[in-house]
């Protein structure tokens, strides 16, 4: 049996005062049709996360909602 697998990715980036961009938060989701949904949220820049915690939490909530909707569409129950 061949499993249909979908991978979703997103991130939240910022720029420092010199204009250099850096990733604060990385979000990944892997869904296997009818079987599983695995989400991962990685904080890559602690100070950027702490300074923008509300924005990061909102981004994570939005990403989670997209992943859960896609998982449901693919026959995966979310607990």
C-alpha positions as CSV (number, residue, x, y, z in Angstrom):
1,X,0.0,0.0,0.0
2,X,1.3,3.4,-1.0
3,X,0.7,6.2,1.6
4,X,-0.1,9.7,0.5
5,X,2.1,12.0,2.5
6,X,1.8,15.8,2.6
7,X,4.3,18.1,4.2
8,X,3.5,21.7,5.2
9,X,6.1,24.2,6.2
10,X,6.1,27.8,7.4
11,X,8.4,30.2,9.4
12,X,8.4,33.5,11.1
13,X,11.4,35.7,10.2
14,X,12.6,39.1,11.3
15,X,15.3,41.6,10.3
16,X,17.8,43.2,12.7
17,X,18.7,46.9,12.6
18,X,21.2,46.2,9.8
19,X,18.6,44.6,7.6
20,X,19.9,41.0,8.1
21,X,17.0,38.6,8.1
22,X,16.9,35.7,10.6
23,X,14.3,32.9,11.3
24,X,12.7,33.1,14.7
25,X,10.3,30.2,14.4
26,X,10.1,27.2,12.1
27,X,6.9,25.2,11.8
28,X,6.6,21.8,10.1
29,X,3.7,19.3,9.6
30,X,3.7,15.9,8.0
31,X,0.4,14.2,7.3
32,X,0.1,10.6,6.2
33,X,-3.4,10.0,4.7
34,X,-5.6,8.1,7.0
35,X,-2.9,7.5,9.6
36,X,-1.1,10.4,11.2
37,X,-0.4,14.0,11.6
38,X,2.9,15.2,13.2
39,X,3.5,18.9,13.9
40,X,6.8,20.5,15.0
41,X,7.4,24.0,16.2
42,X,11.1,25.0,16.6
43,X,12.3,28.3,18.2
44,X,15.5,29.1,16.4
45,X,16.1,32.6,17.9
46,X,15.2,32.7,21.6
47,X,15.4,36.5,22.0
48,X,13.4,37.2,18.9
49,X,10.8,34.8,20.1
50,X,10.6,36.3,23.6
51,X,10.4,39.8,22.1
52,X,7.6,38.8,19.7
53,X,5.9,36.0,21.7
54,X,2.3,37.2,20.9
55,X,3.0,37.3,17.1
56,X,4.7,33.9,17.3
57,X,1.8,32.3,19.2
58,X,-0.6,33.7,16.6
59,X,1.5,32.3,13.8
60,X,1.6,28.9,15.5
61,X,-2.2,28.9,16.0
62,X,-2.8,29.8,12.4
63,X,-0.4,27.1,11.2
64,X,-1.9,24.5,13.5
65,X,-5.4,25.3,12.2
66,X,-4.2,24.8,8.6
67,X,-2.6,21.5,9.5
68,X,-5.6,20.2,11.3
69,X,-8.0,21.1,8.4
70,X,-5.7,19.3,5.9
71,X,-5.4,16.3,8.2
72,X,-9.2,16.1,8.6
73,X,-9.5,16.3,4.8
74,X,-7.0,13.4,4.5
75,X,-9.0,11.2,7.0
76,X,-6.8,11.7,10.1
77,X,-8.5,12.4,13.4
78,X,-6.9,15.1,15.6
79,X,-7.1,14.5,19.3
